[in-house]
Amino acid sequence: MAHTLSGPERAKFTAAKLATDYVKSGMKVGLGTGSTAAWLVKQLGAMVTEGGLDIVAVPTSSRTAELAIDLGIRIITLDEAGWLDVTIDGADEFDRDFNLIKGGGGALLREKIVAKASHKMIVIADKEKDVATLGNFALPIEVIPFGLQSTQTLIEAKLKDYGFKALNIQLREKNGLVFITDEGNHILDTRLVRIANPRDLAVDLNRIPGVVENGLFVDICETVVIGYENGKGEVRTLLDGKTVTATIQDDKNIFSVIGQ
């Protein structure tokens, strides 16, 4: 029920609900991973089963796939899709240039592959994810298990080249065990505080042997839908290098679909 949701969850719900306007019958849709993306999947599921929405979807994780199937959304592989009309996903941070940090949910590799195989990537988020400079959220770096320590040593050396000093790199765990991604890899969560040049850093990290991918998404997202806990929203779109902002004034009870 909506009235039991916390303020942040109401904001996530709002962003996801507003983003459903970008999904039309006949589309091939990439579905993100994480708490905000889960709200999107739930709402698209209702639109499929109750409203006749006809889509196929490519999930970015096994968790998203399971949820989509449970809700009646037909899923296919990315190879079967070939190319996607749109991918809608959350973000852990986004800046004014629409650079992102993603990977808090552990699916950054698939998320980046799916997003790059789409005509458009739309990020859904609450206002707390909006930052002046990326880096407060720990940057996830996906690495293969073999040679983990040597890979981490190379990462540390590269980060020192960039001027990062007091490095804090943690091997991600879940429920007391080392976290394993859907591709069988590990994640190093790297606290950098401030990333001044995400574009170059993303490229250089991926050149390190053992690094599969990193959570810096640069030049991938072009639209961000920001939800607020009062049911209103804001859409920012990057057009010709400039950000165009539109405010969405809710003219009905956006939370009515979940019982408030």
Stockholm file with secondary structure:
# STOCKHOLM 1.0

chainA/1-260         MAHTLSGPERAKFTAAKLATDYVKSGMKVGLGTGSTAAWLVKQLGAMVTEGGLDIVAVPTSSRTAELAIDLGIRIITLDEAGWLDVTIDGADEFDRDFNLIKGGGGALLREKIVAKASHKMIVIADKEKDVATLGNFALPIEVIPFGLQSTQTLIEAKLKDYGFKALNIQLREKNGLVFITDEGNHILDTRLVRIANPRDLAVDLNRIPGVVENGLFVDICETVVIGYENGKGEVRTLLDGKTVTATIQDDKNIFSVIGQ
#=GR chainA/1-260 SS CGGGSCHHHHHHHHHHHHHGGGCCTTCEEEECCSHHHHHHHHHHHHHHHHHCCCCEEEESSHHHHHHHHHTTCEECCHHHHCSBSEEEECCSEECTTCCEECCTTSCHHHHHHHHHTBSCEEEEEEGGGBCSSSCSSCEEEEECSTTHHHHHHHHHHHHHHTTCCSCEEEECEETTEECCCTTSCEEEEEECSCCSCHHHHHHHHHTSTTEEEESEECSCCCEEEEECTTSCEEEEEEETTEEEEEEECCCSCGGGGGTC
#=GC SS_cons         CGGGSCHHHHHHHHHHHHHGGGCCTTCEEEECCSHHHHHHHHHHHHHHHHHCCCCEEEESSHHHHHHHHHTTCEECCHHHHCSBSEEEECCSEECTTCCEECCTTSCHHHHHHHHHTBSCEEEEEEGGGBCSSSCSSCEEEEECSTTHHHHHHHHHHHHHHTTCCSCEEEECEETTEECCCTTSCEEEEEECSCCSCHHHHHHHHHTSTTEEEESEECSCCCEEEEECTTSCEEEEEEETTEEEEEEECCCSCGGGGGTC
//
